[in-house]
């Protein structure tokens, strides 16, 4: 007897070792994150060290700091405490951000649930039955018996992950959770950037309204002058009508500007989680905003780590890779181990007494043989989905590089435009001043004066818009660079240098 037992030990150990070896196999590709783009800058033409400087409001030069880092609360660089308060309120109350938080929690819980598939499944069962049996089956048709049966059973089953299909499923679920984490970070970046740009649009509109009101006041004064000249016989009726027409035309622009201002105020309220009726207290003007002097510019390889949309696309690619492994594993045998132990008795109090116990051990090996080619098609579909995800990832990277490049060029153009608009406004203002003096002396016609007034009003509005564009495009650059989430203390996302090991 001892020799038989001893002879079984090598076979038993070999079988156990084989099961453990097979359980360590994982079919399908191991995910490798795509290589970062080469650090060749964002444009074929190198950037200048700084933008052009011009006189007046928001005319300071901005310096490009290659390789410098972006602060987590990048909006604070604009120097507006009211903007800081509004963003803090929005981060706590915005419904879209709350939805992103809930989606992240859901994905994390589903990933945790998927991880339970690597562990044995244990269930308990307790039944109470009242049974009436017939003796006909035993050839005693007149015999019957009425009795109670109480059963208690404990079942254990374990799906041996021989080819790693379960582990690939867990990997896919983890990738989905990571995707939702990056989607949440993208929602934060989108929210903060939208608030900043909307506040800047409000500031621009307030400045345009103020400038338009000043133009209306000046044109109203000039209309009275022309009216007096007409009364004295020094101007024609057409001159009066032309001046009144210009005044009415300028006044007609005010309602649209005020409508746009109200819309921006309503938008800021909704970003903060309020209804438009519960308007925010802060009012934004160009005087309250500072133009950041130093602009950090990340290298392209670093940008891939910093952009939430690129990392979300990478997580989708990881999910697609894992799904290939799941599809391949489904083509191989599935091994399930099971065990049952329980007791049955006519009375509940006699459960687990000697003689009432029962147990079983089992193993099942299932190999798909023919399913109409469905498994192979699903594997090929998973590969096609991976190819699609890879193409979308490449498109996302190219779009991110274009965003940064466009923002950098816009900042250079904005500075040059502002300098030209300053010169245009100075010239137009001087020309209008001279035209009014000469018109009073009768040296020029009223048409010449009207042309000078139109030029000056256009130059004044264009100057305000050029000033606001420098602020908005600076915010667009910070958004294009990823928003600095890795330097924000409250962020739940991993730091860029910890991203690669996750894959």
Phi, psi and omega in degrees: 000317179296320181294324177295316179298318181295325181290336180279338186300314179300320179295318179297315179295323179294318179297315179297319179295323179295317179298315179296322179295314180296324179295339179274353179282140176223111181279167180090167184285145170275127186291135173232123181298141179300148180294146179289152178294156180294146181278077180250019181084183183253000182204151178296325178270121183299149177286149169286165183293332181205167177276170179288146178258144177221167181281164172087188184297134176058031182259004183293151177287148176246134183261136177269119181253094181295131178084355180286159184262156180258133179293154181297317177261069188297334181294339179292342179295344179273359170067033180241105177301325179296321178293320178300315181296318181297319180292321177299320178296317181294321179297334180269337190235351184296127183293326178295323178290324176296322178296320178295322176298317180294320178297323178294315179298320179298312181297322179294320179291322177294323177294319178296321178295321179296326179297334179294346180290345177279348183258157177297152176260125183238132178219150179242147184222131177230125182230145174234123183231147170249118191241136170242120183250151179250143179273004182300325180294335178260012178081018179237076186296337181274356184261135173213158183219141178243125183205168177257149175226125175244127180234145174227132187217142176238123183241138178231129175227148183216121176271107181290117184282071188299314186249013171081015179297320179295317180294325175293324176296320177295319178299319179295318179296321177296321178295323177294321177295320178294322177301315180293328177295319178287328175296323177296318180292324176295324178295321177297314181296316179297318180297309183296319180294321179295321178296315181298311182292326177292319176298322178290324176296320176299315180298319178296317180295320178298319179293322178293322177296316179298317179295319180295320178296322177293321178295318179299317179298317180293318180292326177295318177298317180294326178297319178295323178297314180295321179298318178296319179296322178296320179297323181275357179087012181266357179216154180274161177299326178297328178295318179296315181295321179296318179293318178295324178296318178297318179297316180295322179296318179293317179298328182292342179280340184295313182303321180293320178297318179293324176298314179298321178297315178298321179296319178294322178295319177296321181295318178298322179297317180291325175301324181276005179081021179249163171277157178302333179290336180259069188294153177288157183278325187291142172237132187253133176230162179296332180291337182272355185247139180253139177275118180301135183277325183250129182245108177292137179233110180287155172286152180306321180295324178286328181300324179300323179285332189268333184282120179300325181292326177290318179293325175295319177295324176294321177295322176296320177297320177297316178301315181297322178297316180295325180295331174297316178298321178297315181295321179291317181298328180293346178273350183257167182299148177247124182252125180235128175256142181218153177211141178227139175217134181195189182211148177226138181208158179287338179231139183301327182291344181260008174299146177066016172274158181306138179093349182256359184277157176208147179210162176206150175233144181205161175218138181230131178241119184243124178241117175298132180249306181218119175226035178068023181079007185298318183295320178294320178294322178294323176297315179294324177294321178296321178294321178294322178296322177297316179298320177297314180297324180293318178296320178293324176298312180300320179296321179295319179296314180298320177296322179294317178298320179294319179304313182293315181300315179298319181295319180295316179292324179297321180295320177295316180293323180299317181296319179292320179297317180298320179297318179291322179293324175299314179295319179298316182294318179299316181294315181295322179293316179295322180294319180293319180299317179292320182296320179295319179295317181290327177294321178297328179276354181079018184275339180228162179280166179292331178297321177295319178296316179300319180296321179293322179293318179296317180298317181293320180292319177297319180294322181294316179292317180297326178295317178299316180295323178293321177296316180292328181296325179296321178292313184296318181287334172293317176297322179296324177295315180299322177292317181296332180278357176110350173084002175070022183303331183290346177254008180267127186294335184267003184290144177260358183272155180288156176288154186305321183286355177256002184285314185304315180299339180294337182263000000 
